[in-house]
């Protein structure tokens, strides 16, 4: 296995789905022991209910198929993918909660996992008792746990409730203590699922800082699953993009994110809804089109030194509606670059139609991004139609996308990509402090 901490080869996990003809729904073959007991007790009644019904048929569902990768000590792997891609299944197998159907896994070192609220906790035990329980599960001695005890409690901020059974904890308190135990009991490998989303923003930031520290400073390996692409980009050195249970890409995290964000979508400079009844919206307002315009034409490819216009065509179906359009601009990581609105306080040039009752009819509104404003790269637009300034009456997410291209002027003076989502030309002035 060379110097790898985790080596996964051709890992697969299948389930058997049982279908009854003419009925929707299915169930997995693998169940908890309590579920099996319930099925045993209710089997005679279910058998009666199946009389004169259609026969059952089985289907094999592959949650994971031929997944292979390896991680070295100190690396941080971000696992990304859409819902149902197999992310949680992979983590459960690595955490030895679920057995794979086939494949090989080699792991060097102890693993601490935080996959859901209360993982490894006994609800009847206190916070103090659960800290010692988790440490024992990880194979630590009582002395080792005691050495880390105060640090764990301080990080989790649960001193006041330390001797209270954890079944009385809020979900946020549960996660704080569970993460603190998993991160401070010095496992060689830390596995964290999206469970951190339960905590508040300040604690999430604290957890991310801790994970970064244990990888970069302490040399431990971290596997992290999240739908927050900006967090994955910041924290992770490697990215694993799962698609329908298979590895679509593994490599640098930013490249994995780029493929995930762009997968299945091409730059689309215009979206049109010719039939008003099928257009996004309500009985009051409906979209008719959203498009990107540059140099007088609809396009998905724009130059960095040219203006970019976002046009929104909409139809007002009720007289007197006060309409305020707005757009959200996202970068290739899905991070909001800016929000632009037709409010006078947010507009460079006040729009005469803002807060003006609109007669029934079709309208076009245009928002302009100045030249030399956006950096090169890919961007997405979501469009909104507000009523009475605050109520969102209609919205379309990721409706159009475009790429800002370099003109070559900067390449003559600066070699390499320019960091950031915007690239505004700002004024500079240098003067000597000590005149001769």
C-alpha positions in Angstrom: 0.0 0.0 0.0 3.1 2.2 -0.2 2.8 5.3 2.1 -1.0 5.5 1.8 -3.2 5.9 4.9 -6.3 4.7 3.0 -6.3 2.5 -0.1 -9.7 1.7 -1.7 -9.8 -0.6 -4.7 -12.9 -1.5 -6.8 -15.3 -0.8 -3.9 -18.9 -1.6 -4.6 -22.1 -1.7 -2.6 -25.4 -3.2 -3.9 -28.9 -3.4 -2.5 -31.8 -5.6 -3.5 -34.9 -3.5 -4.3 -38.2 -5.4 -4.1 -41.1 -4.1 -6.3 -44.7 -5.2 -6.4 -46.2 -4.9 -9.8 -48.5 -2.0 -10.2 -47.3 -0.3 -7.0 -44.7 2.4 -6.4 -42.1 2.0 -3.7 -39.3 -0.4 -2.8 -37.3 -1.5 0.2 -33.7 -2.4 0.8 -32.7 -6.0 1.7 -30.4 -4.8 4.4 -32.2 -3.6 7.5 -31.7 -3.0 11.2 -32.3 -5.8 13.7 -35.3 -4.0 15.1 -36.8 -3.7 11.6 -36.3 -7.5 11.1 -38.1 -8.2 14.4 -41.1 -6.1 13.4 -41.2 -7.9 10.0 -41.2 -11.3 11.8 -44.1 -10.3 14.0 -46.2 -8.7 11.2 -45.3 -11.4 8.6 -48.6 -13.3 8.9 -50.7 -10.2 8.5 -48.7 -9.0 5.6 -49.1 -12.4 4.0 -52.8 -12.1 4.2 -52.7 -8.6 2.7 -50.7 -9.9 -0.3 -53.4 -12.4 -1.3 -54.7 -11.7 -4.8 -52.0 -9.2 -5.4 -49.4 -9.0 -8.1 -46.1 -11.0 -7.7 -42.9 -9.3 -6.3 -39.9 -8.7 -8.5 -36.3 -7.9 -7.5 -33.9 -5.3 -8.8 -30.2 -4.8 -8.0 -29.4 -1.2 -7.1 -25.7 -0.2 -7.0 -25.1 2.5 -4.5 -21.4 2.4 -5.2 -19.7 0.7 -8.2 -15.9 0.1 -8.6 -14.8 3.1 -6.5 -11.0 3.3 -6.2 -8.8 6.0 -4.6 -6.0 6.4 -2.0 -5.1 9.0 0.5 -1.7 9.9 2.1 -1.1 11.1 5.6 -2.1 14.7 6.1 -4.3 15.0 3.0 -7.8 16.4 3.2 -10.3 14.8 0.8 -13.6 16.5 0.0 -16.2 14.1 -1.4 -18.9 15.9 -3.5 -21.8 14.9 -5.6 -25.5 15.3 -5.9 -28.0 13.7 -3.6 -28.0 9.9 -4.1 -24.5 9.8 -5.6 -23.2 7.4 -2.9 -21.4 9.8 -0.6 -22.9 8.7 2.7 -22.7 5.0 1.7 -19.0 5.4 1.1 -18.4 7.1 4.4 -20.3 4.4 6.3 -18.2 1.7 4.6 -15.0 3.5 5.5 -16.3 3.9 9.0 -17.0 0.1 9.2 -20.7 0.7 9.8 -21.8 -0.9 6.5 -20.1 -3.8 4.8 -19.2 -3.5 1.1 -20.6 -6.0 -1.4 -17.2 -6.3 -3.1 -13.8 -4.6 -3.2 -10.9 -4.0 -0.9 -10.1 -1.4 1.7 -6.8 -1.0 3.6 -6.7 1.5 6.4 -3.7 2.4 8.6 -4.7 4.0 12.0 -7.7 4.7 14.1 -10.8 6.3 12.5 -13.2 8.7 14.2 -16.4 9.4 12.4 -19.1 12.0 12.7 -21.8 11.0 10.2 -25.0 12.1 11.9 -26.1 13.8 15.1 -25.2 11.7 18.1 -23.0 9.2 16.3 -21.5 6.8 19.0 -23.4 8.5 21.9 -25.7 6.7 24.3 -28.7 8.9 25.0 -29.0 7.8 28.7 -25.4 8.7 29.5 -24.2 12.1 30.4 -21.9 14.2 28.3 -19.0 13.3 30.6 -19.7 9.6 30.4 -20.1 9.7 26.6 -16.7 11.3 26.2 -15.1 8.4 28.1 -17.3 5.9 26.1 -16.2 7.3 22.8 -12.5 7.3 23.8 -12.8 3.7 24.8 -14.3 2.8 21.5 -11.4 4.5 19.8 -9.0 2.3 21.9 -7.7 5.1 24.1 -6.8 4.6 27.8 -8.5 6.4 30.6 -5.4 8.4 31.1 -5.3 9.5 27.5 -8.9 10.6 27.6 -8.5 12.5 30.9 -5.5 14.4 29.3 -7.8 15.7 26.5 -11.0 16.0 28.6 -10.8 19.7 29.5 -9.9 20.7 25.9 -12.9 18.7 24.6 -15.4 20.3 26.9 -14.0 23.8 26.3 -14.2 23.4 22.5 -17.8 22.0 22.7 -18.9 24.8 25.1 -21.1 22.4 27.1 -19.6 22.9 30.6 -22.9 23.7 32.1 -24.6 20.5 30.8 -21.7 18.1 31.2 -23.4 15.9 33.8 -26.8 16.0 32.0 -27.9 13.0 29.9 -27.3 13.8 26.3 -30.9 12.9 25.4 -31.8 16.3 26.7 -29.3 18.1 24.5 -30.4 20.2 21.6 -29.2 19.0 18.2 -26.6 21.8 18.1 -25.2 20.8 21.5 -25.1 17.2 20.4 -23.1 18.1 17.3 -20.7 20.4 19.3 -19.8 17.6 21.7 -19.7 14.8 19.1 -17.4 16.8 16.9 -15.2 17.9 19.8 -14.8 14.2 20.9 -14.0 13.0 17.4 -11.5 15.8 16.7 -9.6 15.8 20.0 -9.2 12.1 20.8 -6.3 12.0 18.2 -7.6 9.6 15.6 -5.3 9.2 12.6 -8.3 9.6 10.3 -11.2 11.9 10.8 -14.4 11.4 8.8 -17.1 14.2 8.9 -20.4 14.3 6.9 -22.7 17.2 6.4 -23.7 16.9 10.0 -21.9 20.2 10.8 -24.7 22.0 9.0 -26.7 21.5 12.2 -24.5 23.8 14.2 -24.5 27.6 14.2 -22.3 29.5 11.8 -19.7 30.4 14.4 -19.3 26.8 15.5 -19.1 25.6 11.9 -16.2 28.1 11.4 -14.6 26.8 14.5 -14.9 23.2 13.3 -13.4 24.0 9.9 -10.5 25.7 11.6 -9.9 22.6 13.8 -10.0 20.3 10.8 -7.5 22.4 8.9 -5.3 22.4 12.0 -5.3 18.7 12.5 -4.4 18.1 8.9 -1.8 20.8 8.3 -0.3 21.0 11.8 -0.8 17.5 13.2 -0.5 15.6 10.0 -3.7 13.6 10.3 -6.0 12.7 7.4 -9.5 14.2 7.0 -12.4 13.0 4.8 -15.1 15.7 4.5 -18.5 15.6 2.7 -20.3 18.9 2.1 -22.5 20.7 -0.4 -20.8 24.0 0.4 -18.3 24.2 -2.5 -16.5 27.2 -1.1 -15.7 25.3 2.1 -14.5 22.3 0.2 -12.3 24.5 -1.9 -10.8 26.2 1.1 -10.3 23.1 3.3 -9.6 20.2 1.0 -6.4 19.5 -0.9 -8.1 16.7 -3.0 -11.6 16.3 -4.4 -13.6 13.1 -5.2 -16.6 13.7 -7.4 -19.1 10.9 -7.2 -21.7 10.5 -9.9 -24.4 7.8 -9.6 -22.1 5.7 -7.4 -19.0 5.9 -9.6 -15.9 8.1 -9.4 -16.3 10.7 -12.1 -13.1 12.6 -11.1 -10.5 12.5 -8.3 -7.7 15.2 -8.2 -7.2 18.8 -7.1 -10.3 20.0 -5.2 -10.9 23.0 -7.4 -11.0 20.9 -10.5 -13.4 18.4 -8.9 -15.7 21.3 -7.9 -15.5 22.8 -11.4 -16.6 19.5 -13.0 -19.4 19.1 -10.4 -20.7 22.6 -10.9 -20.5 22.4 -14.7 -21.6 18.8 -15.2 -24.6 18.5 -17.4 -24.8 22.2 -18.0 -23.3 24.2 -20.9 -22.9 28.0 -21.1 -26.5 29.1 -22.0 -26.7 32.7 -22.9 -30.5 32.8 -23.2 -33.5 31.0 -21.8 -36.9 31.7 -23.4 -40.4 30.6 -22.3 -42.7 31.2 -25.4 -45.8 29.8 -23.7 -46.8 32.1 -20.9 -48.8 29.3 -19.2 -45.7 27.2 -18.9 -43.4 30.0 -17.8 -42.0 30.2 -14.3 -44.1 32.5 -12.0 -47.6 33.0 -10.7 -50.9 34.3 -11.8 -49.5 37.8 -11.1 -46.0 37.7 -12.8 -44.3 35.3 -15.2 -40.9 35.2 -16.8 -40.7 35.3 -20.6 -36.9 35.3 -21.1 -33.5 35.8 -19.4 -30.5 36.4 -21.5 -26.9 37.6 -21.5 -26.1 40.4 -24.0 -22.6 41.8 -24.8 -21.6 44.0 -27.8 -25.2 44.1 -29.0 -25.8 40.4 -29.3 -27.0 37.5 -27.1 -24.0 35.4 -26.1 -22.5 33.1 -23.5 -18.9 34.2 -24.3 -18.0 37.7 -23.2 -14.7 39.7 -23.2 -13.4 41.0 -19.9 -13.1 44.6 -21.3 -16.7 44.7 -22.5 -20.0 45.5 -20.7 -22.2 42.6 -19.9 -26.0 43.0 -19.7 -28.5 40.7 -18.1 -31.9 41.2 -19.7 -35.1 39.9 -18.1 -38.3 39.8 -20.0 -41.5 39.4 -17.9 -45.2 39.8 -18.2 -47.4 41.5 -15.6 -50.8 39.9 -15.5 -52.5 42.0 -12.9 -52.7 45.8 -13.2 -51.1 47.9 -10.5 -48.4 45.4 -9.6 -45.2 47.0 -8.2 -42.4 45.0 -9.7 -38.7 45.0 -8.7 -36.4 42.6 -10.6 -33.1 41.4 -9.2 -30.3 39.0 -10.0 -27.8 36.9 -8.1 -24.4 36.3 -9.7 -22.5 33.1 -8.8 -19.0 32.1 -9.5 -17.8 28.6 -10.6 -17.8 27.4 -7.0 -21.4 28.4 -6.5 -20.5 31.4 -4.2 -22.6 34.5 -4.5 -20.4 37.2 -6.1 -23.0 39.9 -5.8 -26.7 40.7 -5.7 -28.0 43.4 -8.0 -31.5 44.9 -7.5 -33.6 47.7 -9.0 -33.9 49.5 -5.6 -32.8 53.1 -5.9 -30.3 52.6 -3.1 -28.7 49.7 -5.0 -28.8 51.2 -8.5 -26.3 53.4 -10.1 -29.0 55.0 -12.2 -32.6 55.1 -10.7 -35.1 53.2 -12.8 -38.3 55.2 -13.5 -40.3 51.9 -13.2 -39.1 51.1 -9.7 -42.1 51.0 -7.3 -44.3 52.2 -10.1 -47.6 50.4 -10.6 -47.3 48.5 -13.9 -50.2 48.1 -16.3 -50.9 44.7 -17.7 -48.3 43.9 -20.4 -44.8 42.7 -21.2 -41.7 44.4 -20.0 -37.9 44.2 -20.3 -35.5 45.2 -17.6 -31.7 45.3 -18.0 -28.9 45.2 -15.5 -25.4 46.2 -16.7 -22.1 44.9 -15.3 -19.4 47.4 -16.4 -16.3 46.5 -18.5 -13.2 45.4 -16.6 -15.3 44.4 -13.6 -15.6 40.6 -13.6 -12.6 38.3 -13.6 -12.1 35.7 -16.2 -14.0 32.5 -15.5 -17.5 31.0 -15.6 -20.6 32.7 -13.9 -24.2 31.7 -13.3 -27.3 33.9 -13.0 -30.4 33.4 -10.9 -33.2 35.9 -11.6 -36.0 37.1 -9.3 -39.2 39.2 -9.6 -40.2 40.9 -6.4 -43.5 42.5 -5.6 -43.8 45.4 -3.1 -40.0 45.3 -2.7 -39.6 42.3 -0.5 -41.9 39.5 -1.6 -40.4 37.1 -4.2 -43.2 36.4 -6.7 -41.2 34.5 -9.2 -37.6 33.1 -9.5 -35.5 31.0 -11.8 -32.2 29.5 -10.4 -29.1 29.1 -12.6 -31.1 30.2 -15.6 -28.2 31.4 -17.7 -24.5 31.0 -17.6 -21.6 32.8 -19.3 -17.8 32.8 -19.5 -15.7 35.9 -19.2 -12.6 35.6 -21.4 -9.3 37.3 -21.1 -8.4 39.7 -23.9 -4.6 39.2 -23.6 -3.8 42.6 -22.4 -3.0 41.5 -18.8 -1.1 38.4 -20.0 1.6 40.8 -21.4 2.1 42.2 -17.9 1.2 39.4 -15.5 1.8 35.7 -16.0 -0.8 33.5 -14.3 -4.4 33.6 -13.1 -5.7 36.6 -11.2 -7.2 35.7 -7.9 -10.8 36.7 -7.0 -14.2 36.9 -8.6 -13.9 40.5 -9.7 -11.0 42.4 -11.4 -11.8 46.0 -11.0 -9.3 48.6 -12.3 -8.6 50.8 -9.3 -6.5 54.0 -9.1 -3.0 53.9 -7.7 -0.6 56.7 -6.8 2.9 56.4 -5.4 4.9 59.3 -3.9 8.2 59.5 -2.1 8.1 59.9 1.7 11.6 61.4 2.0 12.1 64.0 -0.8 15.8 64.6 -1.6 
